[in-house]
Amino acid sequence: MDGVAPRLVLIVAGIAAAAQLSAQPAAPSFDVASVKPSPPPPGDTYRANLGSTVHGEVRLSNTTLSECLRFAYGISNDSQVSGPDWIKNKDVRFEIDAKAPPDTPREQLLMMLQSLLVERFRLETHHEQKELAYLALVPGKQGSKLRESSEAPAASGNMSIPGRIISNRMMMSMLTTLLSRFLRQPVVDLTGLAGWYQVRLEWTPDNVVSPPLVNGEPMQYVDKPIFAAIQDQLGLKLESRKGPVEVLAVDHAERVPIGN
């Protein structure tokens, strides 16, 4: 009998532990989600939606897996993602359309997207430190000139093209992502600015042969380099730095997403 009691205690403890695990809430997930390869764009056209969250809906289009990970984890540039070469190859792109209740917070939507990428690409990752040269986006001497935004994101009037970034509602993580694309350098947000802001940044881009059309007319550029424009118009500045930066390393990912 003395040997039975300890065994009973162990059995009861095991049942209690199993019940406790089953009672834990499941990780949040989308009500419905589609992850599919993107068809090749016609001609030389390349347009991508690097990530949007509107009324509980998450969309990305014509994005590499690296760009999907950058949006999900708030990473501004490709240098902070490492892994197989194909995850950054523009010939291997994906469409993601996922829906949750309209009042789902953006932070929760991004956590759902992280889980979705793990599930559909059988993703295995780890974080590591890597020595990188980068541009730090920091407040200027007089402080930020950005105004906080409480408006809903507007589709019309907003744009992000070489020479112009305009948005009525943008986070600093998205601004550094766009700056990193246009400058072709890692840009890291060190502004300390949380939340959403109105952004209007105009500059003279390098190596533009023919300006894009805006309302049917060639775009007129502001005669100002981007570094000066960021300081004058946003009250921020870019500083060249080098040091350890956290990198998301992809250990394994399936090239074809599963489970649609």
Secondary structure as UniProt FT lines:
FT   TURN            2..3
FT   HELIX           4..23
FT   STRAND          32..37
FT   TURN            43..44
FT   STRAND          49..54
FT   TURN            55..56
FT   STRAND          57..63
FT   HELIX           65..73
FT   HELIX           78..80
FT   STRAND          81..82
FT   HELIX           85..88
FT   TURN            90..91
FT   STRAND          94..99
FT   TURN            102..103
FT   HELIX           106..121
FT   STRAND          124..139
FT   TURN            141..142
FT   STRAND          147..148
FT   STRAND          159..161
FT   TURN            162..163
FT   STRAND          164..170
FT   HELIX           172..183
FT   STRAND          187..189
FT   STRAND          197..202
FT   STRAND          213..214
FT   TURN            215..216
FT   STRAND          217..218
FT   HELIX           226..229
FT   HELIX           230..234
FT   STRAND          236..252
//
